[in-house]
Amino acid sequence: MKKKGFTLLEAVLYLAIAGMVIYFISGFAFNAIWGKSKIESIQGVSQEMQSVVDDISGTISDAIEVNGVN
């Protein structure tokens, strides 16, 4: 008679391997999701900074005098 099923050792090894695979996949997914948000935030801040620099540059270029000196 042939026995079917897993031994305790096989079950423990299967669970350990499956757990590690799930751990790494979930870590990768988590980093991908949060990494995208971080990149979008950095891009937004960079665009705002560029806008401020452009406004300041325009104001300085249009200035007629600085501290009362022509």
VMD Tcl script that draws the C-alpha trace (Angstrom):
set ca {
  {0.00 0.00 0.00}
  {1.36 3.42 -1.05}
  {1.00 6.23 1.48}
  {-0.31 9.58 0.32}
  {0.24 12.98 1.91}
  {3.11 14.88 3.43}
  {5.37 14.01 6.28}
  {5.77 16.60 9.00}
  {9.22 17.54 7.67}
  {7.90 18.07 4.15}
  {5.04 20.21 5.42}
  {7.38 22.38 7.51}
  {9.78 22.85 4.59}
  {6.91 23.69 2.24}
  {5.53 26.29 4.67}
  {8.99 27.81 5.20}
  {9.65 28.13 1.47}
  {6.15 29.46 0.74}
  {6.49 31.95 3.62}
  {9.79 33.27 2.28}
  {8.38 33.65 -1.23}
  {5.33 35.53 0.06}
  {7.56 37.72 2.26}
  {9.79 38.77 -0.63}
  {6.91 39.32 -3.06}
  {4.98 41.44 -0.56}
  {8.12 43.46 0.25}
  {8.69 44.13 -3.43}
  {5.05 45.16 -3.95}
  {5.13 47.42 -0.88}
  {8.30 49.15 -2.09}
  {6.89 49.56 -5.60}
  {3.70 51.20 -4.32}
  {5.36 53.51 -1.79}
  {8.30 54.22 -4.10}
  {5.94 55.51 -6.78}
  {4.27 57.87 -4.28}
  {7.66 59.13 -3.11}
  {8.81 59.81 -6.68}
  {5.58 61.68 -7.46}
  {6.03 63.80 -4.32}
  {9.62 64.64 -5.21}
  {8.58 65.60 -8.76}
  {5.82 67.86 -7.41}
  {8.22 69.62 -5.06}
  {10.76 70.05 -7.87}
  {8.14 71.63 -10.12}
  {7.07 74.02 -7.35}
  {10.68 74.97 -6.66}
  {11.26 75.68 -10.35}
  {8.15 77.87 -10.43}
  {9.37 79.87 -7.42}
  {12.85 80.29 -8.93}
  {11.29 81.48 -12.20}
  {9.11 84.01 -10.33}
  {12.08 85.33 -8.35}
  {14.24 85.55 -11.48}
  {11.50 87.44 -13.31}
  {11.06 89.86 -10.42}
  {14.81 90.52 -10.25}
  {15.05 91.01 -14.04}
  {12.16 93.49 -14.01}
  {13.56 95.48 -11.09}
  {14.47 99.08 -11.85}
  {16.62 99.62 -8.77}
  {17.98 97.69 -5.82}
  {17.81 99.30 -2.36}
  {17.32 102.75 -3.88}
  {20.34 102.50 -6.23}
  {19.81 102.70 -10.01}
}
mol new
graphics top color blue
foreach p $ca { graphics top sphere $p radius 0.5 }
foreach p [lrange $ca 0 end-1] q [lrange $ca 1 end] { graphics top cylinder $p $q radius 0.2 }
display resetview
